[in-house]
Amino acid sequence: MLSLQGPLSREILNALLETGTLPEPKRNELSNVTIVGTEVLLSRSGYTGEPLCFELFLASEGAPALWDLSR
């Protein structure tokens, strides 16, 4: 799992999506997306319930490519 938080998180994720859409800004909403060819379960299940937080659940082998996007 990777987390992305902050005021630009929605904009950043929207720019990275190859397929799918962001989950609604409601607690515990989910969507299936593709980022850098990797299937990602995109969640709004953070314990804070903030509208600026996303959790990305993906297979471990896809994590390095996703992480490298932050460079």
N, C-alpha and C positions, 0 to 999 in steps of 0.2 A: 504494500500500500504506500502510495505517495500522497501527500496533501499539498494543495495549492490554496493559499489564502491571501487576502488583501484586496484593495479597491480595484486592481486591474485584473484580478483572477478570471472574471467572466470574459473579458476582452481577450486575454491570453489564450484561454481554452478555445474560444470560438475560432481564433485564427489557426489553431492546430488541428481541428477536427477534419478528418477525411470523410467520415460517414457519421450519421447520427446527429443528435441535438443535445444541448445542455438540459439537464433536468430542471424542472420548475423550481423557483426559489422558495421551496417549502421543505420543512424538515423531513428527512427520510425519503426524499424523492430520488429515483434512480433512472439512468438511461444507459443503453449500450452504444458505445461509440468506437471508432477506429482512429488511432493516432499513430503516426509513423508505422503503419502496417500492422499494428498490434491491437487486438481486441481489449477494450477497457470497459469495466463497469464503473461508471461515473456516478458518484453519490453525493448527497447532501446530508450525510448522517453524522456530521461532527457533533461532538458533545455540546458545543456552544450554541449550535443551531443558527449561527450567523449566516446571513444571506451572501456573504463574501467568501465562503469556504467550500472547497470541493475536496473529495477524497477519490483517488484513482486506484482501483483494484485491478491488477493485471498479473499475468504469469511472470515469474521471476526472469525468464530469459528475455522478455521485452523491456524490462526496466532500464537497462543501460542506455538504450536508444532514446527512450523517453527522457531520462535524466539528462542526457547530453544536449537536449534542446534548450536547456537553461543556460548554456554557455554563450 
